[in-house]
Amino acid sequence: MILKKLMTALAGAGALLTVSTSANAEALRILTWGGYAPDNVIQLFEKEYPDISVEVTLSNNEEIIAKLRATGGAGFDLAQPSHDRIFAAQQEYDIYKPLDLSQINTGDMQENLLEAVKTNASIDGNVYAVPHQWGTSGLVVDKTKAPDVKGWADLCDPQYKGRTSMRLRRTILLGMAFSMGKDPFALYSDRDAYQKMLDEVTEKMIACKSMVKTYWNGGDDLSTLLLSGEVVASESWDSTAFKLYAQNNNLVYVPPETGALAWIDTFVIPRKGKADDAAYKWINFVLRPEIVTMMSDSTGAISAVKGGVELLPEDKKAAVKVAFDDAALANLKFFANIPAGLEDLEGKALERIKAASSD
C-alpha cells in the first residue's frame, strides 16, 4: 500500500514536472510557408530540445515582409522568404539581423545554392540568409509527342501549333529573354535597357500567340491539359511536372537549355527576434539527412543540402533524376533581386500580350 502511494506520488510529480517544463519552454516563433514546418518534424525537434516550443505561422513572401515591416522585425524568431526578397526589404525596412554563420552547419549545404543566397542577401559584408529548399520553373514535355522540345522558344515552334501552353506571368518573359540570347538579370540596373528587352520579348510573345493552345493559371489547369493530351509541351513548375511524372512517365520535366529559373527559400532571423539560439538549432536540425527526407516529403521541394536529390522520398526521386543531371544543376539561373519599378514594366508587357490578337 505504501509502495503504491509512493509510485502514485512520483507519477504525479513527474506529470507536474512535464507541465512545468512545457510551460517554461522558450518559444521559437517561425514565419514560414505551408509544409515547411510539418508536425512530425516539430515533434522530433521538441523531443530533442524539450526546453523549446515551436510555434508556426504560415505565410508567403509578400506577407512575411509585410508582417515584419509592420513590427520593425518583431514578433517572430525565424522567417523563410525567398532569396530574391531579402536585399531590398532589408535596405528599405531594416527587418532582419545579420546571421552568425559560425553557428550554422553551412558545410552541409550545396555550395552553389549557398553562394547564390549569400550573393543576393549580403549587405555591407553581413550575410542575412542561408538556403533551405529550392525549386525551378522550366518545361514539362510529353517525350513521345514532343521529343525535340529543349528550350523556351520551342513552345512557339510551328510544328507544335495549338499544342503548347504557358503561364502569362513574369517567369515566361524572363525565360523567353534567355532564349533570345539576353540576360534579363544583368539588365536590372539599366531601366531603359530592360524596357528595350521587354519590348523585343513582347513582340515575340505576341507572334507566338497563334501557336499556344491556352494560357494556364494553376497547376490543376496544367495537369488537365497534359494528362488529356491536349498539350504536349508547356512552361511548368518542376513540382507540378514531378507529380505528373508519377501519373504518366512520358511527362517529364525539361530544364531549358538556357537554364531553369531557380528560386531558393531561405532562413532569416528577424531583427527583433528573441530566440536566436533556438533558431540556429532549428536550422541545423532540418539539415540532418533523415529530417531532410521528411521535410521534402512535406514540401515537394528539394533540400539545399549536399545530396538533396538523393534524400528525396522515393516517389519524387525518380522524377527529379530524369529531369536534372549535373550539367542542368550547374546551369540554373537564380532569380536576382529585382529593383523597384521593374515589375510594373513587366506587368504592362504582359497586358500588351494578353490584349493582342492571336492571328
C-alpha positions as a printed Julia matrix, in Angstrom:
359×3 Matrix{Float64}:
  0.0    0.0     0.0
  2.83   2.35    0.94
  4.67   1.45   -2.25
  1.55   2.11   -4.32
  1.12   5.56   -2.72
  4.79   6.34   -3.32
  4.53   5.38   -7.0
  1.37   7.49   -7.36
  3.09  10.46   -5.77
  6.13  10.08   -8.04
  3.92   9.81  -11.11
  2.1   12.97  -10.09
  5.36  14.79   -9.53
  6.55  13.66  -12.97
  3.4   14.98  -14.58
  3.8   18.31  -12.83
  7.42  18.47  -13.95
  6.39  17.84  -17.56
  3.74  20.55  -17.43
  6.15  22.94  -15.78
  8.88  22.24  -18.35
  6.44  22.75  -21.21
  5.07  25.92  -19.69
  8.56  27.33  -19.22
  9.82  26.29  -22.66
 11.32  29.01  -24.82
  9.1   29.79  -27.8
 10.58  29.54  -31.29
  8.17  31.51  -33.48
  8.58  30.53  -37.14
  7.06  32.52  -40.01
  7.08  30.19  -42.98
  5.39  28.55  -45.97
  2.86  25.73  -45.79
  4.65  22.39  -45.38
  7.93  23.91  -44.16
  7.39  23.05  -40.5
  5.45  19.76  -40.57
  4.11  18.32  -37.34
  6.3   15.21  -37.45
  9.45  17.33  -37.69
  8.3   19.66  -34.91
  7.61  16.68  -32.64
 11.1   15.28  -33.16
 12.69  18.69  -32.6
 10.77  19.32  -29.38
 11.64  15.82  -28.16
 15.34  16.57  -28.62
 15.01  20.11  -27.26
 12.28  19.94  -24.59
 13.16  23.47  -23.48
 11.99  24.85  -26.86
  8.38  25.07  -28.04
  7.8   25.65  -31.77
  5.03  27.99  -32.87
  4.29  28.22  -36.61
  2.6   30.99  -38.6
  2.01  30.18  -42.29
  2.7   32.92  -44.79
  4.21  33.84  -48.18
  6.81  36.28  -49.47
  4.61  39.34  -49.5
  3.1   38.64  -46.09
  6.45  37.79  -44.5
  7.8   41.18  -45.47
  4.58  42.98  -44.54
  4.37  41.39  -41.08
  8.0   42.12  -40.22
  7.83  45.61  -41.69
  4.79  46.41  -39.53
  6.66  45.43  -36.36
 10.18  46.51  -37.26
 11.27  42.87  -37.26
  9.47  41.8   -34.08
  7.01  39.01  -33.35
  8.97  36.14  -34.91
 12.31  34.43  -34.34
 12.83  32.77  -37.73
 11.38  33.52  -41.18
 11.68  31.99  -44.66
 11.43  34.48  -47.54
 12.72  33.54  -50.99
 16.28  34.59  -51.75
 15.33  37.46  -54.09
 13.06  39.09  -51.46
 15.7   39.89  -48.83
 18.12  42.55  -50.07
 15.62  45.29  -50.94
 13.43  44.6   -47.88
 16.43  44.82  -45.57
 17.76  48.0   -47.15
 14.37  49.7   -47.04
 12.86  48.39  -43.8
 15.77  47.0   -41.7
 13.78  43.94  -40.62
 16.5   41.25  -40.37
 19.66  40.81  -38.34
 22.99  39.51  -39.7
 23.5   35.76  -39.33
 26.32  34.25  -37.32
 27.43  31.67  -39.88
 29.69  30.02  -37.31
 26.52  28.7   -35.66
 25.16  27.14  -38.87
 26.37  23.92  -40.48
 26.93  25.58  -43.85
 29.34  22.8   -44.82
 26.28  20.57  -45.22
 24.79  22.89  -47.86
 25.22  22.6   -51.62
 27.87  25.18  -52.44
 26.25  26.85  -55.48
 22.96  27.29  -53.59
 24.71  28.72  -50.55
 26.73  31.12  -52.69
 23.64  32.2   -54.65
 21.85  33.12  -51.44
 24.88  34.84  -49.95
 25.28  36.89  -53.12
 21.65  38.01  -53.03
 21.42  38.51  -49.29
 24.65  40.26  -48.3
 24.83  43.92  -47.32
 27.98  45.71  -46.15
 29.76  42.42  -45.56
 26.93  40.92  -43.49
 25.05  37.81  -44.63
 21.34  37.82  -43.85
 20.17  34.43  -45.16
 21.12  30.81  -45.86
 19.27  28.38  -48.15
 16.7   25.82  -47.09
 14.8   24.38  -50.08
 14.76  25.15  -53.78
 12.81  24.58  -56.96
 12.64  25.76  -60.55
 10.49  26.83  -63.46
 11.11  25.22  -66.81
  9.26  22.94  -69.22
  7.1   19.84  -68.93
  7.1   17.75  -72.1
  5.45  14.61  -73.4
  8.64  12.97  -74.61
  6.75  10.67  -77.01
  5.0   13.57  -78.79
  7.45  16.46  -78.49
 10.91  14.9   -78.16
 12.7   17.91  -79.65
 11.48  20.48  -77.13
 14.58  21.68  -75.33
 14.04  25.39  -74.63
 11.55  28.18  -74.0
 11.37  29.2   -77.68
 10.28  25.69  -78.67
  6.87  26.49  -77.19
  6.46  28.75  -80.25
  7.62  26.16  -82.8
  5.03  25.85  -85.61
  5.28  22.05  -85.57
  3.54  22.14  -82.17
  0.93  24.74  -83.13
 -2.11  24.55  -80.86
 -0.45  22.02  -78.56
  1.68  24.18  -76.26
  0.87  26.24  -73.2
  2.42  28.74  -70.83
  1.53  31.0   -67.92
  1.29  34.74  -68.55
  3.44  35.85  -65.66
  6.91  37.35  -65.37
  8.6   33.93  -65.48
  7.77  33.39  -69.16
  9.11  36.86  -70.01
 12.41  36.01  -68.33
 12.58  32.58  -69.95
 11.9   33.92  -73.43
 14.51  36.63  -72.9
 17.12  33.99  -72.12
 16.05  32.04  -75.22
 16.72  35.17  -77.29
 20.29  35.34  -76.03
 19.63  38.02  -73.43
 20.32  38.04  -69.7
 17.43  39.92  -68.08
 19.03  39.82  -64.65
 22.13  41.58  -65.98
 19.87  44.39  -67.26
 18.14  45.04  -63.93
 20.42  48.01  -63.25
 19.55  49.74  -66.54
 15.84  50.55  -66.7
 15.96  51.73  -70.34
 17.83  48.62  -71.47
 15.38  46.45  -69.57
 12.44  48.16  -71.26
 14.05  47.63  -74.68
 14.47  43.94  -73.9
 10.86  43.71  -72.72
  9.67  45.28  -75.97
 11.52  42.66  -78.01
 10.26  39.81  -75.84
  6.72  41.19  -76.03
  6.78  41.19  -79.82
  7.99  37.6   -79.84
  5.29  36.57  -77.39
  2.59  38.28  -79.45
  3.79  36.48  -82.57
  3.69  33.25  -80.56
  0.05  33.58  -79.52
 -1.25  31.65  -82.53
  0.93  28.68  -81.51
 -0.39  28.49  -77.96
 -3.37  26.3   -77.1
 -4.16  28.25  -73.95
 -2.56  30.06  -71.03
 -2.81  28.17  -67.76
 -3.35  29.74  -64.35
 -2.63  26.97  -61.85
 -1.12  23.52  -61.52
 -4.5   21.8   -61.8
 -5.2   23.53  -65.13
 -1.83  22.48  -66.47
 -2.19  18.89  -65.27
 -5.55  18.51  -67.03
 -4.13  19.83  -70.31
 -1.18  17.44  -70.27
 -2.9   14.33  -68.98
 -5.66  14.73  -71.59
 -3.1   15.06  -74.38
 -4.41  18.48  -75.46
 -0.99  19.95  -74.72
  2.34  18.21  -75.37
  4.72  20.88  -74.01
  4.35  23.73  -71.59
  6.05  26.06  -69.19
  5.82  24.45  -65.74
  6.95  24.44  -62.16
  9.13  21.44  -61.52
  6.96  20.26  -58.63
  3.91  20.06  -60.92
  5.93  18.16  -63.52
  7.18  15.69  -60.9
  3.59  14.94  -59.85
  2.62  14.42  -63.49
  5.5   12.02  -63.98
  4.08   9.83  -61.23
  0.84   9.58  -63.24
  2.39   9.28  -66.69
  6.1    8.52  -67.12
  6.03  10.1   -70.6
  5.53  13.52  -69.0
  8.97  14.7   -67.96
 10.41  17.93  -66.63
 12.91  19.52  -69.02
 15.25  22.24  -67.72
 15.53  24.67  -70.65
 18.87  24.6   -72.46
 19.5   28.19  -71.33
 18.93  27.1   -67.73
 15.91  26.55  -65.5
 14.85  29.6   -63.48
 15.55  28.82  -59.85
 14.15  30.07  -56.57
 15.53  29.31  -53.14
 13.56  29.63  -49.92
 15.83  30.7   -47.09
 16.23  31.12  -43.37
 16.49  34.65  -41.95
 16.39  35.89  -38.37
 14.12  38.91  -37.8
 15.82  41.96  -36.3
 13.88  41.85  -33.02
 13.68  38.08  -32.66
 14.14  36.83  -29.09
 15.25  33.23  -29.63
 18.35  33.26  -31.83
 19.88  30.19  -30.21
 16.7   28.19  -30.78
 16.55  29.45  -34.37
 20.07  28.2   -35.08
 19.19  24.85  -33.52
 16.16  24.53  -35.84
 18.2   25.41  -38.95
 20.83  22.79  -38.16
 18.19  20.24  -37.18
 16.44  20.38  -40.56
 19.78  19.9   -42.35
 20.06  16.37  -40.98
 19.57  13.68  -43.66
 16.63  11.93  -42.02
 14.87  15.27  -41.41
 15.6   16.43  -44.97
 13.63  13.47  -46.32
 10.68  14.2   -44.05
 10.75  17.88  -44.96
 10.91  17.26  -48.74
  8.04  14.8   -48.42
  6.02  17.62  -46.88
  7.05  20.46  -49.22
  7.62  18.65  -52.52
 10.79  20.73  -52.93
 14.47  19.75  -52.91
 16.63  20.46  -49.9
 19.62  22.77  -50.31
 21.9   20.25  -48.59
 24.54  18.3   -50.47
 22.9   15.23  -51.97
 19.45  16.76  -51.57
 18.11  14.83  -54.55
 19.25  11.51  -53.08
 17.47  12.36  -49.85
 14.1   12.87  -51.55
 11.32  10.38  -50.83
 11.45   7.55  -53.35
  8.3    8.62  -55.21
  9.85  12.01  -56.04
 13.44  10.98  -56.54
 12.87   9.17  -59.84
 11.21  12.19  -61.49
 13.96  14.54  -60.36
 16.71  12.23  -61.59
 15.09  12.09  -65.02
 14.99  15.89  -65.11
 18.31  17.03  -63.65
 21.82  15.9   -64.4
 24.93  17.67  -63.08
 25.05  19.99  -66.11
 21.45  21.12  -65.6
 22.09  21.8   -61.93
 25.2   23.82  -62.77
 23.21  25.83  -65.35
 20.46  27.08  -63.02
 19.53  30.74  -63.44
 18.75  32.07  -59.97
 16.2   34.85  -59.66
 18.02  38.1   -58.92
 16.98  40.91  -56.6
 14.52  42.92  -58.68
 14.79  46.71  -58.37
 11.72  48.79  -57.6
  9.62  49.63  -60.63
 10.67  46.84  -62.97
  7.72  44.65  -62.07
  5.45  47.47  -63.25
  7.19  47.41  -66.64
  6.73  43.65  -66.81
  3.07  43.97  -65.92
  2.5   46.36  -68.81
  4.28  43.96  -71.18
  2.06  41.11  -70.05
 -1.04  43.22  -70.56
  0.06  44.01  -74.13
  0.5   40.3   -74.84
 -2.86  39.46  -73.31
 -4.68  42.13  -75.3
 -3.02  41.37  -78.66
 -4.76  39.41  -81.39
 -3.7   35.79  -81.88
 -3.99  35.96  -85.68
